[in-house]
């Protein structure tokens, strides 16, 4: 067995192992798996075509047409293998069309070369050589690689971490292997081994992209869970998580809890509809987050209920509540609704040794007293307001 034959054998074994890795990877969609299998099969077939060409080059015992057809498959399948791997990315854009078009143009020229010798030709002694338009093959090959880089870069933009340097490094590695063979020629046959290793590295890179996709999906889900969809402030789930965290860590002496409730939401819903009520809720959330946001975190814990967990000096409590009232005075809804909030607060320094849960209960009690006072002062009954 010659050295080059052993390289080709190991190339085939590597492609077989890659196929097994793809088969065992549950994150790869079945359709994408088929494309990978096809890509590896094409590389194996084109490597076989090159091996046959090298082995039987100059052999007068076989037909020159065998060598012509063999080189046709060699020069056609190799660029095709380089382009098919990015077709699975489902990026249907201008670069996708250019890759398909370049493969098609190269295939046409290679087929015509069987009869014309434009890209390659076989002489009377059954030796093959490059034709006068061989550069078309090189340009096609390099164009597909360049377009593949662009497609992978576009694909990578879907993720928070794009890993571009490793991607470009893989492509440079493949190009280097092809360039060494083309420039050195003769016994230097590095194209397929570099292409195969490059595909193995791309498999690793693609697996990383798959993990990034899973991580991004989890990240988006966590954002959806932690953010109230109507108001954009922290959700009830985020509030529960914050309570659990503070229960483990304990509260500081300057911890202040604000319990806030919208006055008149039920009446607004009954009179003007739920869209007006939603507008009121969003306005309340915006007002609360603008006043208290720099001191702590604001949560929507129910329909018209909000809680703010902060750390601040005690003297700031009344100042911020006054700022909240002043901010609400100028607000008017589309149905000329007004924004009124009842606020209760509790400071840890006023209740030494009390846990957060009890502190929140105290803030709730104060808020309900303020709400009752609002009903009395406005002459509205609690049950309808």
N, C-alpha and C positions, 0 to 999 in steps of 0.2 A: 504494500500500500504506500503510495507516495505521500509526501507531506501535505500537499494541497488536497488530496483525497481525504486525508484524516481531518483536515479543517472543515471540509464540506460535511463529513459525517457528524462532527460535533455541532455544526450549524443545525443540521436536521434534528439532532437530539435536543438541542436547546429549544428549538421551535416546538418540539413535542412536549417538553416540560412546560413551556409557556402555555400551551393549549390545556394542559392539566391544571395549571394555576388558574386559568380563566374559568375552567369548568368548576373548580372548587370555590370560586369567589361568588358568594350569594349577592353581593352588592351590584354586580354587573347584570344588566337586563338581558334576558335570553336573546333578544334580537341583536344586541351589541356583541354578545358572545359569538353569534354566528358570523358577524362581520370580522371579528378578531380571528376566528378559525380560518376564514377565507383569506385574510391578510397573511397569516402564517403559512397557509398552504401555497399561496402565490409566491412568497419568498422562497419556500422550499423548492417549488417548481422552477423558479428562475435560477436558483442556485444549481439545480440539477442541469438546467440548460447550459449554464456557463461551464460546469464541470464536463459535460459532454463535448462542448466546443473545444475546451482546452485538451481533453483526452484524445479526441479524434482529429485535432487540427493537423493537417498535413498527411493524414492517413488516406492513401490512394485506393484502399480497398473498399471504401464506402462511397456512396454517391455524393456529389457536391451539393445536390438538392437537400440532402439530409442536414448538411452544415448550414445551408441558407435558412431552412425552416427553424433549425435549432437556434441560430442567432436572432431570428425574428422573435421567437419566444423569450429569449434572453433579454433583448433590448426593449421588448414590450412589457413584460411582466414586472421588471424591476421598478420602473417609475410608478406603475400601477400599484405595487405593494406599498410604495412610499406615500401614495395619496389616499389609499382606501382606509388607512387607520384614522384619518381625520374626518372621513365621511360619516363615521358613527357618532360624531359630536352633535349632529342635527342642527348645525349652524347653516341654515339655508340662505346664504347671502351671495354677494358678487364673487367672493373668493371661492366659495363652494363651486359656483359655475365655472370659474377659471380653472380650477383643478380638474374638473370633469372634461372641460374643453381641451386642456393641455394633454391629458391622457389620450383623448380621442385623436388629436392631431398627431401625436407621437406614434400611435398605433397605425394610422394611415401611412405615414412616412416609412415605418418599419416594414409594412406589408409591401409597399411599392419597391422597397430596397431588395426584396427577394428577387425581383426581376430586373431592377435598374442598377443596383449597387450604389445607391446614393448614400446610405448610412454605413453599410458594410458590403463587402463583396468577397467572393471565394474565387481564387485563381485556379489555373489548370492543375496545379499540384495539390489542390485541396487545402490551401492555407487561406485563412480568412484575414481580412485587414479592414481598416476604417476607410469609408468612402469620403468623397469630397464634401459631403453635407453632414458629416458625423457631428459637427458642432450643434446641429439641430437637436440631436439626442441629448447632448450635454446640457444645452439650454433648457430643454424640456424637463430633464431630471432635476436640475437646480431650481427651476421655477416651481416645480411641485413641492420641493423641500421648503422653499421660501414661503409659498402660500400656506403650507402646513404650519409653519411657525406662526404666521398671522392668525390662522384659525385657532390654534391652541391659545394664543394670547387673548383673542376675543372670548374664547370659552372660559379662560381663567378669570375674566372680569366679573363673572357671576359670583365669585367668592370674595370674602373679606381679605383672605391671604391668597395671593395669586401665584407665588412660587415661580416667578418668571426666570430667574437666573438658572435654576436647575433645568428648566425646559430648554432654554437657549444652549446650555452646556451640552445637553443630549444631542441637539440638532448639529452643533459644531462637531461633536464626536463622529456622527454619521457622515457629515460632509468630509471630514478629514480622512476617514477610511476610503471613501469613494475617490477623493482627490489623489491620495497616495497611489492607488491602483492605476488611475488614469495617467498620472504623470510618470510613474516608474515603469508600468507595463511589465511584460515578461512574466517572471515567476512570482512577482509581487501581486497577490490576489487578496486584497484586504476589504473589498467592497461588501461582500456578503456577511463576513464575520462582524464587521462594524455595524451593518444594517441590522443583523440579528441581535447583537448586544444592545444596540440603540432601541430596538423594539422591546427588549426586556426591561430596559430602563424606563421606557415610556409606559410600560405596564405598571411599574412601581409608581411613576408620576401620576398616571390616571387613577390608580388606587388611592393615592393621596388626595386627588381631586374628589373622588367619591366620598372619602372621609370628611373632606371639607364641606361637601354638600350636606352630609348628614349633620355635621356640627352647626352649619348655618341654619338648617331646618330647626334644630333644637333651640338655637339662639332666638330665632324668630318666634317659636312657640313660647319661649320664656318671656319674650317681650309682650306677646299677646296676653299671657296669663297675668303678668305683673302690671300691665297698663289697662286702665279702664277704657273700654272702647268708645264710650260716648264723650267723655271729657278729656281724655289724654293724660290725666294724672294717675297716680298709683292706685291699683285696684284693691279689692277686699282680700284677694289672695296675698298680695304683697304686704298688706297690713297684718295679716295673720303671721306671715313669715317674720316681719319686723318684731311683732310681739314675742314670738318664740326666741328670736335672737336676743332681745333685751331681757327676757326672762333668764336666759343662760348667763348673760354678762352682768346683769344688774343695772339699775338706773343711777345716773349721777345726781348730785344735789341740785344742779341747775336745770334738771329736766322739767319741762313744762308741757302739759297736755292740753290741747284745745278740742273741745267737742262743739261742732257747728251744725246747725240745721236750718234748712230753708223755710221761711215763713210764707204760707199761702200757696204752696205747690199744688195741693189738692184742688183748691179753688181755681187756680190757673188752668189745671187740666180739665176740670169740669166746664169751665166757661169758654176757654179758647182752644182746647184740644191738647193732645199730648205733645205736639210739635212745639207749642208755646212752652209747655212744661219742660221739655228737653232743652229749649233755649235758656230757660231759667237755671236749670242744673248746670249747663255749660258755663253760663255767666258766673255762677257762684264758684265753680271750680277755678275759673280763670282769676277771679278776684282773690280767692283764698291763696292760690299758689303765688300770685304776685306779691301779696303782703307777707306771707309766712315762708315762702320758698327758700329764702337765703338762710333761714334759721333751722330748718329741718325738712321733713318730708310730709307731703299732704296726701291723704287717702280719701277715696270715696268708698265708704263702708256700707252704704245702702242707697235707696232711691234718692232721698234728699238729705242724707246724713254724711258728714265729713269728720275726719279726725286729723289733727296735726300733731305730730310728735316732734318736739323741738328741744334744744338746749339754749337757754338765754338768761340774761339777768332779769330778776323779778320785776324791776322797774319798767322793763320793756313790754310787759303784758298789756297794760292799759293803753300804752302808746299804740301798739299794733291793732288792738281791737278798735280804737278810735280811727286809725287809718283805714281799716276795713269798712267801717260805717260810712266814712267820708267817700270812699271809692264807690260804694254801692248807691249813694244818693244820686249820682249823675247817670246811672244806667237806666235805659228804657228799652223794652223789647219791641218786636215788630207789632205786637198787639197793644202797645203802650203799657205793658206790664212793668212793675217795679220790682227791684231786688231788695229783699230784706232778710237778714240772717240773725238767728239767735246764737249767741256764743257763750260757752262756759269754759273755764280754765281751772287748772289745778297745778300747783308748783310743788315739786318734791321737797323743797326746803321748808315748806309749811307743814309737811306731814312726814316727819322723820320715821324711818323704818317701814314705811308703807310701800308695798309693791306696786308695779305698774298697773295691774288690773284694778286694784282699788283706787288708784289715782284717776284712772279713766272713769270709774263710776262716780267719783266726786265731780269731775268735769261735766259728766252727763247730767247729774242732778242740778248743777248750777245752770246748765244750758236749758233744761226743762223749766226751771223757775223763770229764766229770762223769756222763754217762749210764752209761758202763761201770762207774764206781765205784758207782753206784746199783744196777746189776745184781748186782755182787759183794756189796755189803752186804746186799741183800735175798735173795740166794741164788736169783735167777731167771736163766734162760738168755736171752741176747739174742735168739735166733732165735724164741722163742715169746712174748717180752714186748715 
